Amino acid sequence: MGALLDAMFDFSEKLAALALDAQELALFMAVVLLSAERAGIAAAEAVEALQETLLRALRALLARRRPEDAGLFARLLLRLPDLRSLNSQHAEKLLAFPIEP
């Protein structure tokens, strides 16, 4: 469990270093939650289209609010694989717990 906690703290430090405000963070969270790659998605194309709309909104918001930091959007997108990795690690830990009737 220690490795997972270390990875979670590392991720949160990297995300905090980006100093996102509430609206930026909300859009990023929406992008993360709306993933067409999740198992069991019935309308993957619609979810993907909505995610693309949110990505464009996030890019526009960052460009408008932080024109001096052109690389922020790319750095934020680089956090997505980290989140997927954390999700996988967390799922593995949960599945390792014994289930008693």
Biopython code that builds the backbone (N, CA, C, O; Angstrom):
import numpy as np
from Bio.PDB.StructureBuilder import StructureBuilder

atoms = [
    (1, "MET", "N", (0.827, -1.194, 0.000)),
    (1, "MET", "CA", (0.000, 0.000, 0.000)),
    (1, "MET", "C", (0.866, 1.249, 0.000)),
    (1, "MET", "O", (0.435, 2.301, -0.473)),
    (2, "GLY", "N", (2.077, 1.146, 0.524)),
    (2, "GLY", "CA", (2.970, 2.297, 0.591)),
    (2, "GLY", "C", (3.312, 2.870, -0.767)),
    (2, "GLY", "O", (3.370, 4.088, -0.931)),
    (3, "ALA", "N", (3.541, 2.001, -1.747)),
    (3, "ALA", "CA", (3.877, 2.475, -3.094)),
    (3, "ALA", "C", (2.717, 3.252, -3.702)),
    (3, "ALA", "O", (2.922, 4.271, -4.362)),
    (4, "LEU", "N", (1.499, 2.770, -3.477)),
    (4, "LEU", "CA", (0.321, 3.469, -3.997)),
    (4, "LEU", "C", (0.186, 4.837, -3.339)),
    (4, "LEU", "O", (-0.062, 5.831, -4.022)),
    (5, "LEU", "N", (0.346, 4.894, -2.039)),
    (5, "LEU", "CA", (0.251, 6.183, -1.347)),
    (5, "LEU", "C", (1.338, 7.142, -1.809)),
    (5, "LEU", "O", (1.082, 8.332, -1.991)),
    (6, "ASP", "N", (2.547, 6.632, -2.000)),
    (6, "ASP", "CA", (3.631, 7.481, -2.508)),
    (6, "ASP", "C", (3.282, 8.037, -3.884)),
    (6, "ASP", "O", (3.498, 9.217, -4.157)),
    (7, "ALA", "N", (2.737, 7.175, -4.752)),
    (7, "ALA", "CA", (2.356, 7.608, -6.100)),
    (7, "ALA", "C", (1.238, 8.639, -6.043)),
    (7, "ALA", "O", (1.224, 9.591, -6.823)),
    (8, "MET", "N", (0.297, 8.449, -5.117)),
    (8, "MET", "CA", (-0.802, 9.403, -4.983)),
    (8, "MET", "C", (-0.291, 10.768, -4.517)),
    (8, "MET", "O", (-0.705, 11.801, -5.044)),
    (9, "PHE", "N", (0.600, 10.771, -3.538)),
    (9, "PHE", "CA", (1.158, 12.029, -3.060)),
    (9, "PHE", "C", (2.005, 12.700, -4.135)),
    (9, "PHE", "O", (1.971, 13.921, -4.284)),
    (10, "ASP", "N", (2.761, 11.908, -4.879)),
    (10, "ASP", "CA", (3.571, 12.457, -5.963)),
    (10, "ASP", "C", (2.677, 13.117, -7.008)),
    (10, "ASP", "O", (2.963, 14.219, -7.475)),
    (11, "PHE", "N", (1.587, 12.430, -7.373)),
    (11, "PHE", "CA", (0.653, 12.994, -8.342)),
    (11, "PHE", "C", (0.052, 14.298, -7.819)),
    (11, "PHE", "O", (-0.014, 15.292, -8.542)),
    (12, "SER", "N", (-0.379, 14.288, -6.571)),
    (12, "SER", "CA", (-1.025, 15.487, -6.026)),
    (12, "SER", "C", (-0.052, 16.656, -5.948)),
    (12, "SER", "O", (-0.453, 17.804, -6.138)),
    (13, "GLU", "N", (1.221, 16.383, -5.673)),
    (13, "GLU", "CA", (2.216, 17.460, -5.667)),
    (13, "GLU", "C", (2.407, 18.036, -7.065)),
    (13, "GLU", "O", (2.494, 19.252, -7.235)),
    (14, "LYS", "N", (2.471, 17.164, -8.061)),
    (14, "LYS", "CA", (2.633, 17.624, -9.445)),
    (14, "LYS", "C", (1.419, 18.427, -9.900)),
    (14, "LYS", "O", (1.565, 19.442, -10.581)),
    (15, "LEU", "N", (0.229, 17.978, -9.528)),
    (15, "LEU", "CA", (-0.979, 18.702, -9.909)),
    (15, "LEU", "C", (-1.049, 20.042, -9.178)),
    (15, "LEU", "O", (-1.407, 21.056, -9.777)),
    (16, "ALA", "N", (-0.715, 20.051, -7.909)),
    (16, "ALA", "CA", (-0.745, 21.293, -7.131)),
    (16, "ALA", "C", (0.262, 22.305, -7.677)),
    (16, "ALA", "O", (0.018, 23.511, -7.629)),
    (17, "ALA", "N", (1.382, 21.822, -8.192)),
    (17, "ALA", "CA", (2.401, 22.717, -8.746)),
    (17, "ALA", "C", (1.886, 23.491, -9.955)),
    (17, "ALA", "O", (2.436, 24.538, -10.298)),
    (18, "LEU", "N", (0.838, 22.988, -10.602)),
    (18, "LEU", "CA", (0.261, 23.689, -11.749)),
    (18, "LEU", "C", (-0.617, 24.860, -11.322)),
    (18, "LEU", "O", (-0.982, 25.699, -12.145)),
    (19, "ALA", "N", (-0.955, 24.917, -10.038)),
    (19, "ALA", "CA", (-1.712, 26.032, -9.448)),
    (19, "ALA", "C", (-3.000, 26.339, -10.211)),
    (19, "ALA", "O", (-3.267, 27.489, -10.559)),
    (20, "LEU", "N", (-3.788, 25.304, -10.462)),
    (20, "LEU", "CA", (-5.061, 25.494, -11.157)),
    (20, "LEU", "C", (-6.066, 26.153, -10.233)),
    (20, "LEU", "O", (-6.099, 25.877, -9.034)),
    (21, "ASP", "N", (-6.893, 27.034, -10.804)),
    (21, "ASP", "CA", (-7.967, 27.600, -9.992)),
    (21, "ASP", "C", (-9.167, 26.648, -10.059)),
    (21, "ASP", "O", (-9.103, 25.607, -10.711)),
    (22, "ALA", "N", (-10.243, 27.007, -9.391)),
    (22, "ALA", "CA", (-11.394, 26.109, -9.268)),
    (22, "ALA", "C", (-11.996, 25.750, -10.620)),
    (22, "ALA", "O", (-12.346, 24.592, -10.847)),
    (23, "GLN", "N", (-12.122, 26.719, -11.522)),
    (23, "GLN", "CA", (-12.724, 26.433, -12.829)),
    (23, "GLN", "C", (-11.813, 25.552, -13.678)),
    (23, "GLN", "O", (-12.284, 24.634, -14.350)),
    (24, "GLU", "N", (-10.528, 25.825, -13.649)),
    (24, "GLU", "CA", (-9.574, 25.018, -14.414)),
    (24, "GLU", "C", (-9.565, 23.583, -13.899)),
    (24, "GLU", "O", (-9.568, 22.633, -14.682)),
    (25, "LEU", "N", (-9.554, 23.437, -12.594)),
    (25, "LEU", "CA", (-9.548, 22.106, -11.995)),
    (25, "LEU", "C", (-10.852, 21.362, -12.290)),
    (25, "LEU", "O", (-10.833, 20.158, -12.543)),
    (26, "ALA", "N", (-11.981, 22.070, -12.259)),
    (26, "ALA", "CA", (-13.271, 21.447, -12.551)),
    (26, "ALA", "C", (-13.311, 20.920, -13.988)),
    (26, "ALA", "O", (-13.794, 19.814, -14.228)),
    (27, "LEU", "N", (-12.812, 21.697, -14.931)),
    (27, "LEU", "CA", (-12.785, 21.240, -16.328)),
    (27, "LEU", "C", (-11.853, 20.045, -16.483)),
    (27, "LEU", "O", (-12.172, 19.090, -17.192)),
    (28, "PHE", "N", (-10.706, 20.099, -15.823)),
    (28, "PHE", "CA", (-9.771, 18.975, -15.896)),
    (28, "PHE", "C", (-10.412, 17.708, -15.311)),
    (28, "PHE", "O", (-10.286, 16.628, -15.888)),
    (29, "MET", "N", (-11.089, 17.839, -14.185)),
    (29, "MET", "CA", (-11.754, 16.694, -13.569)),
    (29, "MET", "C", (-12.837, 16.137, -14.483)),
    (29, "MET", "O", (-13.011, 14.921, -14.564)),
    (30, "ALA", "N", (-13.558, 16.999, -15.163)),
    (30, "ALA", "CA", (-14.589, 16.548, -16.092)),
    (30, "ALA", "C", (-13.963, 15.765, -17.245)),
    (30, "ALA", "O", (-14.504, 14.746, -17.676)),
    (31, "VAL", "N", (-12.831, 16.239, -17.738)),
    (31, "VAL", "CA", (-12.117, 15.526, -18.809)),
    (31, "VAL", "C", (-11.710, 14.139, -18.325)),
    (31, "VAL", "O", (-11.854, 13.153, -19.047)),
    (32, "VAL", "N", (-11.206, 14.072, -17.111)),
    (32, "VAL", "CA", (-10.770, 12.794, -16.547)),
    (32, "VAL", "C", (-11.940, 11.833, -16.392)),
    (32, "VAL", "O", (-11.833, 10.654, -16.731)),
    (33, "LEU", "N", (-13.049, 12.337, -15.883)),
    (33, "LEU", "CA", (-14.203, 11.476, -15.629)),
    (33, "LEU", "C", (-14.881, 10.990, -16.902)),
    (33, "LEU", "O", (-15.418, 9.883, -16.938)),
    (34, "LEU", "N", (-14.860, 11.807, -17.938)),
    (34, "LEU", "CA", (-15.519, 11.439, -19.200)),
    (34, "LEU", "C", (-14.513, 10.775, -20.132)),
    (34, "LEU", "O", (-13.970, 11.407, -21.038)),
    (35, "SER", "N", (-14.283, 9.522, -19.899)),
    (35, "SER", "CA", (-13.340, 8.767, -20.713)),
    (35, "SER", "C", (-14.079, 7.665, -21.448)),
    (35, "SER", "O", (-14.725, 6.821, -20.826)),
    (36, "ALA", "N", (-13.987, 7.669, -22.759)),
    (36, "ALA", "CA", (-14.653, 6.653, -23.580)),
    (36, "ALA", "C", (-13.972, 5.300, -23.452)),
    (36, "ALA", "O", (-14.514, 4.290, -23.902)),
    (37, "GLU", "N", (-12.789, 5.267, -22.844)),
    (37, "GLU", "CA", (-12.036, 4.021, -22.722)),
    (37, "GLU", "C", (-12.477, 3.165, -21.542)),
    (37, "GLU", "O", (-12.001, 2.041, -21.382)),
    (38, "ARG", "N", (-13.367, 3.674, -20.728)),
    (38, "ARG", "CA", (-13.833, 2.903, -19.567)),
    (38, "ARG", "C", (-14.653, 1.702, -20.033)),
    (38, "ARG", "O", (-15.357, 1.759, -21.041)),
    (39, "ALA", "N", (-14.543, 0.636, -19.286)),
    (39, "ALA", "CA", (-15.287, -0.585, -19.619)),
    (39, "ALA", "C", (-16.792, -0.339, -19.463)),
    (39, "ALA", "O", (-17.233, 0.334, -18.531)),
    (40, "GLY", "N", (-17.554, -0.890, -20.382)),
    (40, "GLY", "CA", (-18.999, -0.830, -20.278)),
    (40, "GLY", "C", (-19.649, 0.420, -20.837)),
    (40, "GLY", "O", (-20.856, 0.602, -20.678)),
    (41, "ILE", "N", (-18.887, 1.284, -21.485)),
    (41, "ILE", "CA", (-19.461, 2.499, -22.075)),
    (41, "ILE", "C", (-20.262, 2.106, -23.314)),
    (41, "ILE", "O", (-19.725, 1.512, -24.250)),
    (42, "ALA", "N", (-21.543, 2.441, -23.311)),
    (42, "ALA", "CA", (-22.424, 2.068, -24.425)),
    (42, "ALA", "C", (-22.287, 3.027, -25.608)),
    (42, "ALA", "O", (-22.309, 2.590, -26.759)),
    (43, "ALA", "N", (-22.147, 4.305, -25.344)),
    (43, "ALA", "CA", (-22.071, 5.307, -26.415)),
    (43, "ALA", "C", (-20.695, 5.963, -26.389)),
    (43, "ALA", "O", (-20.563, 7.151, -26.092)),
    (44, "ALA", "N", (-19.678, 5.173, -26.702)),
    (44, "ALA", "CA", (-18.301, 5.653, -26.614)),
    (44, "ALA", "C", (-18.062, 6.876, -27.497)),
    (44, "ALA", "O", (-17.325, 7.781, -27.106)),
    (45, "GLU", "N", (-18.671, 6.916, -28.674)),
    (45, "GLU", "CA", (-18.459, 8.046, -29.578)),
    (45, "GLU", "C", (-19.002, 9.340, -28.971)),
    (45, "GLU", "O", (-18.371, 10.392, -29.073)),
    (46, "ALA", "N", (-20.161, 9.256, -28.346)),
    (46, "ALA", "CA", (-20.762, 10.441, -27.721)),
    (46, "ALA", "C", (-19.919, 10.914, -26.534)),
    (46, "ALA", "O", (-19.732, 12.115, -26.340)),
    (47, "VAL", "N", (-19.419, 9.976, -25.754)),
    (47, "VAL", "CA", (-18.573, 10.331, -24.614)),
    (47, "VAL", "C", (-17.281, 10.967, -25.105)),
    (47, "VAL", "O", (-16.815, 11.960, -24.546)),
    (48, "GLU", "N", (-16.707, 10.389, -26.153)),
    (48, "GLU", "CA", (-15.474, 10.937, -26.725)),
    (48, "GLU", "C", (-15.696, 12.345, -27.266)),
    (48, "GLU", "O", (-14.841, 13.213, -27.089)),
    (49, "ALA", "N", (-16.813, 12.581, -27.914)),
    (49, "ALA", "CA", (-17.125, 13.908, -28.447)),
    (49, "ALA", "C", (-17.276, 14.922, -27.314)),
    (49, "ALA", "O", (-16.800, 16.052, -27.419)),
    (50, "LEU", "N", (-17.934, 14.516, -26.241)),
    (50, "LEU", "CA", (-18.082, 15.406, -25.098)),
    (50, "LEU", "C", (-16.734, 15.695, -24.446)),
    (50, "LEU", "O", (-16.466, 16.826, -24.040)),
    (51, "GLN", "N", (-15.889, 14.675, -24.347)),
    (51, "GLN", "CA", (-14.555, 14.879, -23.783)),
    (51, "GLN", "C", (-13.749, 15.850, -24.651)),
    (51, "GLN", "O", (-13.036, 16.704, -24.124)),
    (52, "GLU", "N", (-13.856, 15.729, -25.947)),
    (52, "GLU", "CA", (-13.147, 16.652, -26.852)),
    (52, "GLU", "C", (-13.638, 18.083, -26.664)),
    (52, "GLU", "O", (-12.844, 19.023, -26.688)),
    (53, "THR", "N", (-14.934, 18.249, -26.478)),
    (53, "THR", "CA", (-15.491, 19.582, -26.216)),
    (53, "THR", "C", (-14.920, 20.155, -24.928)),
    (53, "THR", "O", (-14.555, 21.329, -24.874)),
    (54, "LEU", "N", (-14.845, 19.334, -23.904)),
    (54, "LEU", "CA", (-14.285, 19.778, -22.629)),
    (54, "LEU", "C", (-12.802, 20.107, -22.749)),
    (54, "LEU", "O", (-12.327, 21.066, -22.141)),
    (55, "LEU", "N", (-12.075, 19.321, -23.524)),
    (55, "LEU", "CA", (-10.654, 19.604, -23.741)),
    (55, "LEU", "C", (-10.468, 20.949, -24.441)),
    (55, "LEU", "O", (-9.585, 21.724, -24.076)),
    (56, "ARG", "N", (-11.302, 21.225, -25.450)),
    (56, "ARG", "CA", (-11.217, 22.512, -26.142)),
    (56, "ARG", "C", (-11.544, 23.657, -25.189)),
    (56, "ARG", "O", (-10.900, 24.706, -25.228)),
    (57, "ALA", "N", (-12.549, 23.456, -24.329)),
    (57, "ALA", "CA", (-12.911, 24.490, -23.352)),
    (57, "ALA", "C", (-11.776, 24.730, -22.369)),
    (57, "ALA", "O", (-11.481, 25.874, -22.021)),
    (58, "LEU", "N", (-11.139, 23.651, -21.920)),
    (58, "LEU", "CA", (-10.014, 23.786, -20.994)),
    (58, "LEU", "C", (-8.844, 24.507, -21.650)),
    (58, "LEU", "O", (-8.225, 25.380, -21.041)),
    (59, "ARG", "N", (-8.546, 24.142, -22.888)),
    (59, "ARG", "CA", (-7.450, 24.802, -23.607)),
    (59, "ARG", "C", (-7.738, 26.296, -23.780)),
    (59, "ARG", "O", (-6.854, 27.131, -23.588)),
    (60, "ALA", "N", (-8.978, 26.624, -24.143)),
    (60, "ALA", "CA", (-9.356, 28.030, -24.334)),
    (60, "ALA", "C", (-9.286, 28.807, -23.022)),
    (60, "ALA", "O", (-8.813, 29.943, -22.993)),
    (61, "LEU", "N", (-9.756, 28.195, -21.946)),
    (61, "LEU", "CA", (-9.717, 28.855, -20.637)),
    (61, "LEU", "C", (-8.288, 29.132, -20.212)),
    (61, "LEU", "O", (-7.975, 30.232, -19.757)),
    (62, "LEU", "N", (-7.424, 28.150, -20.355)),
    (62, "LEU", "CA", (-6.020, 28.332, -19.976)),
    (62, "LEU", "C", (-5.339, 29.376, -20.860)),
    (62, "LEU", "O", (-4.543, 30.179, -20.373)),
    (63, "ALA", "N", (-5.647, 29.366, -22.148)),
    (63, "ALA", "CA", (-5.035, 30.334, -23.061)),
    (63, "ALA", "C", (-5.481, 31.754, -22.728)),
    (63, "ALA", "O", (-4.696, 32.698, -22.826)),
    (64, "ARG", "N", (-6.738, 31.900, -22.336)),
    (64, "ARG", "CA", (-7.260, 33.226, -22.006)),
    (64, "ARG", "C", (-6.712, 33.727, -20.672)),
    (64, "ARG", "O", (-6.331, 34.890, -20.546)),
    (65, "ARG", "N", (-6.674, 32.845, -19.683)),
    (65, "ARG", "CA", (-6.260, 33.264, -18.343)),
    (65, "ARG", "C", (-4.756, 33.301, -18.148)),
    (65, "ARG", "O", (-4.250, 34.088, -17.348)),
    (66, "ARG", "N", (-4.045, 32.461, -18.867)),
    (66, "ARG", "CA", (-2.594, 32.353, -18.672)),
    (66, "ARG", "C", (-1.852, 32.356, -20.009)),
    (66, "ARG", "O", (-1.170, 31.389, -20.346)),
    (67, "PRO", "N", (-1.985, 33.423, -20.751)),
    (67, "PRO", "CA", (-1.336, 33.457, -22.071)),
    (67, "PRO", "C", (0.189, 33.352, -21.992)),
    (67, "PRO", "O", (0.838, 32.955, -22.960)),
    (68, "GLU", "N", (0.749, 33.705, -20.853)),
    (68, "GLU", "CA", (2.210, 33.641, -20.691)),
    (68, "GLU", "C", (2.712, 32.210, -20.483)),
    (68, "GLU", "O", (3.913, 31.960, -20.585)),
    (69, "ASP", "N", (1.813, 31.275, -20.193)),
    (69, "ASP", "CA", (2.201, 29.887, -19.927)),
    (69, "ASP", "C", (1.595, 28.975, -20.983)),
    (69, "ASP", "O", (0.645, 28.239, -20.718)),
    (70, "ALA", "N", (2.161, 29.036, -22.187)),
    (70, "ALA", "CA", (1.616, 28.289, -23.321)),
    (70, "ALA", "C", (1.721, 26.776, -23.142)),
    (70, "ALA", "O", (0.981, 26.034, -23.788)),
    (71, "GLY", "N", (2.613, 26.308, -22.290)),
    (71, "GLY", "CA", (2.800, 24.872, -22.110)),
    (71, "GLY", "C", (1.940, 24.252, -21.019)),
    (71, "GLY", "O", (2.014, 23.045, -20.790)),
    (72, "LEU", "N", (1.128, 25.055, -20.344)),
    (72, "LEU", "CA", (0.343, 24.536, -19.228)),
    (72, "LEU", "C", (-0.638, 23.450, -19.668)),
    (72, "LEU", "O", (-0.774, 22.431, -18.991)),
    (73, "PHE", "N", (-1.312, 23.654, -20.778)),
    (73, "PHE", "CA", (-2.279, 22.662, -21.249)),
    (73, "PHE", "C", (-1.585, 21.322, -21.495)),
    (73, "PHE", "O", (-2.094, 20.276, -21.093)),
    (74, "ALA", "N", (-0.439, 21.352, -22.147)),
    (74, "ALA", "CA", (0.303, 20.115, -22.416)),
    (74, "ALA", "C", (0.760, 19.459, -21.115)),
    (74, "ALA", "O", (0.666, 18.240, -20.968)),
    (75, "ARG", "N", (1.252, 20.257, -20.177)),
    (75, "ARG", "CA", (1.682, 19.688, -18.891)),
    (75, "ARG", "C", (0.512, 19.063, -18.145)),
    (75, "ARG", "O", (0.667, 18.046, -17.468)),
    (76, "LEU", "N", (-0.643, 19.669, -18.271)),
    (76, "LEU", "CA", (-1.836, 19.130, -17.628)),
    (76, "LEU", "C", (-2.239, 17.799, -18.267)),
    (76, "LEU", "O", (-2.606, 16.858, -17.563)),
    (77, "LEU", "N", (-2.173, 17.721, -19.578)),
    (77, "LEU", "CA", (-2.504, 16.471, -20.265)),
    (77, "LEU", "C", (-1.524, 15.354, -19.919)),
    (77, "LEU", "O", (-1.879, 14.176, -19.953)),
    (78, "LEU", "N", (-0.307, 15.724, -19.591)),
    (78, "LEU", "CA", (0.681, 14.718, -19.195)),
    (78, "LEU", "C", (0.339, 14.071, -17.853)),
    (78, "LEU", "O", (0.903, 13.035, -17.503)),
    (79, "ARG", "N", (-0.560, 14.663, -17.121)),
    (79, "ARG", "CA", (-1.000, 14.079, -15.842)),
    (79, "ARG", "C", (-2.006, 12.943, -16.071)),
    (79, "ARG", "O", (-2.210, 12.120, -15.179)),
    (80, "LEU", "N", (-2.630, 12.888, -17.240)),
    (80, "LEU", "CA", (-3.642, 11.863, -17.513)),
    (80, "LEU", "C", (-3.085, 10.436, -17.423)),
    (80, "LEU", "O", (-3.718, 9.591, -16.789)),
    (81, "PRO", "N", (-1.933, 10.131, -18.027)),
    (81, "PRO", "CA", (-1.397, 8.772, -17.859)),
    (81, "PRO", "C", (-1.077, 8.443, -16.398)),
    (81, "PRO", "O", (-1.229, 7.299, -15.968)),
    (82, "ASP", "N", (-0.636, 9.443, -15.642)),
    (82, "ASP", "CA", (-0.380, 9.225, -14.220)),
    (82, "ASP", "C", (-1.661, 8.805, -13.499)),
    (82, "ASP", "O", (-1.651, 7.904, -12.660)),
    (83, "LEU", "N", (-2.758, 9.474, -13.840)),
    (83, "LEU", "CA", (-4.042, 9.134, -13.227)),
    (83, "LEU", "C", (-4.487, 7.724, -13.608)),
    (83, "LEU", "O", (-5.003, 6.983, -12.771)),
    (84, "ARG", "N", (-4.289, 7.363, -14.856)),
    (84, "ARG", "CA", (-4.670, 6.013, -15.288)),
    (84, "ARG", "C", (-3.848, 4.965, -14.539)),
    (84, "ARG", "O", (-4.369, 3.924, -14.140)),
    (85, "SER", "N", (-2.575, 5.249, -14.356)),
    (85, "SER", "CA", (-1.711, 4.339, -13.613)),
    (85, "SER", "C", (-2.167, 4.222, -12.159)),
    (85, "SER", "O", (-2.222, 3.123, -11.607)),
    (86, "LEU", "N", (-2.492, 5.350, -11.547)),
    (86, "LEU", "CA", (-2.998, 5.324, -10.171)),
    (86, "LEU", "C", (-4.291, 4.524, -10.080)),
    (86, "LEU", "O", (-4.494, 3.767, -9.131)),
    (87, "ASN", "N", (-5.149, 4.690, -11.052)),
    (87, "ASN", "CA", (-6.406, 3.957, -11.072)),
    (87, "ASN", "C", (-6.149, 2.452, -11.135)),
    (87, "ASN", "O", (-6.792, 1.679, -10.426)),
    (88, "SER", "N", (-5.217, 2.044, -11.977)),
    (88, "SER", "CA", (-4.891, 0.619, -12.092)),
    (88, "SER", "C", (-4.306, 0.075, -10.795)),
    (88, "SER", "O", (-4.680, -1.006, -10.340)),
    (89, "GLN", "N", (-3.385, 0.834, -10.202)),
    (89, "GLN", "CA", (-2.780, 0.405, -8.941)),
    (89, "GLN", "C", (-3.841, 0.281, -7.844)),
    (89, "GLN", "O", (-3.838, -0.668, -7.060)),
    (90, "HIS", "N", (-4.738, 1.252, -7.808)),
    (90, "HIS", "CA", (-5.784, 1.239, -6.795)),
    (90, "HIS", "C", (-6.712, 0.039, -6.990)),
    (90, "HIS", "O", (-7.082, -0.626, -6.021)),
    (91, "ALA", "N", (-7.081, -0.234, -8.220)),
    (91, "ALA", "CA", (-7.945, -1.372, -8.513)),
    (91, "ALA", "C", (-7.276, -2.685, -8.099)),
    (91, "ALA", "O", (-7.928, -3.571, -7.547)),
    (92, "GLU", "N", (-5.980, -2.805, -8.366)),
    (92, "GLU", "CA", (-5.248, -4.007, -7.961)),
    (92, "GLU", "C", (-5.286, -4.187, -6.448)),
    (92, "GLU", "O", (-5.486, -5.298, -5.955)),
    (93, "LYS", "N", (-5.095, -3.102, -5.718)),
    (93, "LYS", "CA", (-5.114, -3.176, -4.251)),
    (93, "LYS", "C", (-6.498, -3.566, -3.745)),
    (93, "LYS", "O", (-6.624, -4.370, -2.822)),
    (94, "LEU", "N", (-7.520, -3.000, -4.344)),
    (94, "LEU", "CA", (-8.884, -3.330, -3.924)),
    (94, "LEU", "C", (-9.211, -4.797, -4.191)),
    (94, "LEU", "O", (-9.841, -5.459, -3.366)),
    (95, "LEU", "N", (-8.787, -5.294, -5.331)),
    (95, "LEU", "CA", (-9.067, -6.687, -5.676)),
    (95, "LEU", "C", (-8.291, -7.663, -4.802)),
    (95, "LEU", "O", (-8.666, -8.829, -4.690)),
    (96, "ALA", "N", (-7.220, -7.199, -4.188)),
    (96, "ALA", "CA", (-6.417, -8.054, -3.318)),
    (96, "ALA", "C", (-7.068, -8.286, -1.954)),
    (96, "ALA", "O", (-6.711, -9.230, -1.248)),
    (97, "PHE", "N", (-8.017, -7.433, -1.584)),
    (97, "PHE", "CA", (-8.688, -7.609, -0.300)),
    (97, "PHE", "C", (-9.583, -8.837, -0.344)),
    (97, "PHE", "O", (-10.344, -9.018, -1.294)),
    (98, "PRO", "N", (-9.497, -9.676, 0.675)),
    (98, "PRO", "CA", (-10.367, -10.860, 0.700)),
    (98, "PRO", "C", (-11.825, -10.454, 0.948)),
    (98, "PRO", "O", (-12.116, -9.559, 1.742)),
    (99, "ILE", "N", (-12.706, -11.125, 0.258)),
    (99, "ILE", "CA", (-14.135, -10.865, 0.426)),
    (99, "ILE", "C", (-14.727, -12.023, 1.221)),
    (99, "ILE", "O", (-14.705, -13.177, 0.791)),
    (100, "GLU", "N", (-15.245, -11.689, 2.365)),
    (100, "GLU", "CA", (-15.836, -12.732, 3.222)),
    (100, "GLU", "C", (-17.350, -12.650, 3.136)),
    (100, "GLU", "O", (-17.925, -11.562, 3.109)),
    (101, "PRO", "N", (-17.994, -13.823, 3.091)),
    (101, "PRO", "CA", (-19.461, -13.836, 2.993)),
    (101, "PRO", "C", (-20.134, -13.373, 4.270)),
    (101, "PRO", "O", (-21.363, -13.330, 4.340)),
]
sb = StructureBuilder()
sb.init_structure("model")
sb.init_model(0)
sb.init_chain("A")
sb.init_seg("    ")
for serial, (resi, resn, name, xyz) in enumerate(atoms, 1):
    if name == "N":
        sb.init_residue(resn, " ", resi, " ")
    sb.init_atom(name, np.array(xyz, "f"), 0.0, 1.0, " ", f" {name:<3s}", serial, name[0])
structure = sb.get_structure()
